[in-house]
Amino acid sequence: MPSMCCLRTALTAAVIFASAVLTAEATAGTTTNNLLVTATVANSCAINSATALAFGTYDPVGANSASVGTDLTANNGLLTITCTRSASTTITLGQGINPANGSTDTAPLRQMKLGNYVLAYTLYQDAGHTSDWGNTLGTAVQRIASGGPDSITVYGVVPRGQSVPAGSYTDIVVVTVTF
């Protein structure tokens, strides 16, 4: 049988331990605050692709002649642009690398070239060929971005009645997206 001394010591230790636990629980407190979490979304755009505007065959003697022909049109140029959702964008087209004398960013006089020969053409914002597409705010395409790839058609006309030699004519037009 344990001695009284040991029992008393064990009992005293148990009381001190229980008292310490109860005191700690009774005096424990809590406090709260808010943590602000932030992120900044960048306004951004990318020109994913620019599909060539291919007019096909121009016939200066028959189908596109000055006397009985018609203008050669194309609507297969396609720009695919992805911008931050709801970004206000302005899309301009430069004058090309072969502009005619008198060409300006507002009224581009674009020309495809083969050696020393040129074939004039015009780029439009619409299928009705009523809105020239230039390199200024007033002649640009304005769009609000969807946040995904947006496709924009480029329409073009090669005027009838241009007497040029046979061959492949080309030009390069710079596409600029301002956001």
Secondary structure, 3 states (H helix, E strand, C coil): CCCHHHHHHHHHHHHHHHHHHHHHHHHCCCCCCCCCCCCCCCCCEEEEEEECCCCCCCCCCCCCCCCCCCCEEEEEEEEEEEECCCCEEEEEECCCCCCCCCCCCCCCCEEEEECCEEEEEEEECCCCCCCECCCCHHHCEEEECCCCEEEEEEEEEECCCCCCCCCCCECCCCEEEEC
